[in-house]
Amino acid sequence: MKKIFMVTAILATASGLGFAKEISPIELEQTVVTSESFGTSTHRTAKNIQVITAKEMEEKGALTVDEALKGVPGVMVRKMDGGTPVIDLRGSGAASSFSSSILLLDGVPLNGLVKLDINSIPLSEISRIEIIQGGGAVMYGDGSTGRVVNIITKSPKYKKHYGSAGLEYGSWKTSRASLNYGTALTDKLSVSASYSGYASMEYRDRGHGKTWSGESFDYRNKKR
């Protein structure tokens, strides 16, 4: 009886292994973030990171950075007295965002710039927006006690000449224009300049004239 039992157990184990091999693995799309010292996949970090890609911004019809941030859990964009938008993370309040939050552009802090309008960054030039909420943000230093927003722009192409132009028109006489041009100076250095802006008539009866937002001129150079 002992020998028969052992043979049966081996056959059952082999049958189980054969069945397991028939199941093909499911591979999820990889997302790499820059919150670590080096690019790290989101599933390999314990930090609370949310990533908004350029495709997602386009799908939601965002025209500006504050519109791209709408709908993200824990994120609210407020306008102080109708002025420039301020990012409020985790309900900390717009006022505390100046002392406990950090806004980065390609990893460079922008908080030192007085009354920076986040909408001055052309949305057409943004590759993705990374949002870190919680203790994982402290690696960015002073002022990042729990909130970091890192705006990552698209890398210039290493071509002699390249560019793009766009024009859109919608309801309430809303129009949007964008223009981008770049050139490679060497095989390791490229520069680009872009302009993006939109205008819209106020939809409320008490509105006056037109509202302009997102006007900007961006000049950057990057090394490989």
N, C-alpha and C positions, 0 to 999 in steps of 0.2 A: 504493500500500500504506500509506503514512503517513496519508492521510486516512481510510482505513477503520479503521485502528488507533485513531485519536483518537475517532471516533464510537463505536466499541465500548467504549472506556474510559469515556466519558461516560455511556453507557447502563448500564454495569455499576455505576457510582457512584450513579446515580439509583435504580437498583433496590435497592442496599444501603441507601440512606437511607429508601426507602419501607418496607423490611422493618423497620428500626429503629423507626420510628414506631408500628408495630403492637404493640410490647411496652409494656405499661402499667407504670409505676413502682410499686414496693412501698414503702409508707409505714409506718414503725415508730412505735409509740406514743412520744410525747415525754415525757421525764422531766426535770424541772427541779430542780436542787439549789441549796443556799444557801452552798456553800463558797467562792464567789467574792464579790467586793464587791457584785455584783448577781446575781440569779437566772440561772443558766446551765444549758443542756442538758448532759446527761452526755456526749454525743458531741462537744461543743465544748470540753471541758476535758481536759487531759492527766493530771490527778490520778487516783489509784486510789480511786474512790468507789463504795461499795456503798449501795444504798438499799433499806430495808425499808418497804413501804407498809402502810397500815392493812388493806388487803384481804389481803395476804400474812400478816399477823399473825393475822387471823381464820381463814384457811384452814388454818394450822398448829395452830390451837386454843390459841394462847398465852393465858395468864391474867395473866402479869406481864412486865415488861421483860426480865428475864433469860431467860425462855422464848422471847421474841420474837427474841433474839439467837442462840439455839441453831441450829446448822447453817450459820451464816455463815462462809465460809472465812476463816481467820486470826483468828477471834474465839472466845474461851473465857471463860465466866463461872465464877469460882471462889467458894466460900464459905469464908472463913477461920475455922476452928474452929466451923463451924456458924453463923457470924454473918451479917452483911449481905453480899450478893453483890458481888464485885469483878470488873471487866471486864479481862481479859488479852488484849492484842492482839499478834499476830505472835509469840507465845511469849516475850514479854519478861519474864513472871513477874508475879504479882499484886502483889508489893512495889513493883516499878518503875512500876506504873501510877499511883502517887501522884505521881511526880516527872517522868515522861516522857509522860503522857497527859492529855488534857483532856476532861472531860465537860461538855457544854453543854446548856442548856435554852432553846430559842429563841435560841441564840447567846450566852447569858449563862453564864459559867463557874460550875460548881458544886463545883469541887475544893476550894474554901476551906471548905466545910461539912464539919465533922468527922463521919466515919462516916455519910455520906449513904446512905440505902437507895434504890437506883434503883427498887425495886419500890413505893416510896411515890408514884410518879408514875402516876396512873390510866391504864391502857392504853386505856380507852375515849376518852380525851382526846388521844391521840397520833395525829397525821396521818401521820408517817413518821419513820424513824430513819436518819440519814446517818452512814456510817462512812468515815473517811479514814485510809488507812494509807500511810506513806511520807513523802517530803520535802514533798509538797503540804500537809501539816498545819502547817508552820511559820508560816504566815500568821496563825495564831491567837495567836502570841506565846509568852511564857515557859511552859515545861512541855509544849509540843506538838512535841517533837522528831521525832515520827513517827506519832502516834496521836491521833485526835480522834473522839469520838462526839457527834453533835449530835441531840438529841431535839426534834423540831418538833411543837408541839401544834396542835390545831385552832383556827382563828380563831372568836371568838364571832360569833354571828349578830346582825344589826342589826334585831331585832324587839322589840316591847314585852315579850312573854313567850315563852320557849321552854324546852324541857327534855326529858329522857328518863329512863327507868327500866328496869332489867333485873334478872332473877333467874334463876339457873341452878343445876341440881343434878345431881350425877354419882356415880360409884362412890366407895367409901371415904368416904361421907358428905361428899363435896366439894360445897360450895355457894359461889356467887359472887353478889354484889349490887352494883349500880351505880346512882347517882343523879346527875343533872346538871340545873342550873337556871341560866338567864341572863336578862338584861334589858338593853335599850338605854337608857342614860341620856340621850344626845343622839343626833343623827344621825351623830356621829363617834366616840362613845365607848360601849363596851359592856362589861359585866362578867359573869362567870360563876363559879359555884362547883360543885364536883363531889366525890363520894365514891365510892370503889371499894374493895372488899375481898373476900377469900375465906377460907374455913376448910376444913380437911381433916383427917381422922383419919390418924395415921401408919400406913403400910401394913406396917411391920416389927413383929415381935413385941415387940421391946424398946422400941418407941416409947411415949411417954407423952402422953396427952391429945391436944389439938388444936394445930395449927400455924396461926397467923394471919400473913398476909402481904398487903401491898398496901393496908393501911388508910391513908387519907390524906384530907385536906381541902385542896382547891386553890382559891385565890382569886386571880384575875388580872384585869387590865384591859388593853385594847389599843386603840391608835388606828389608824384606817384608814391 
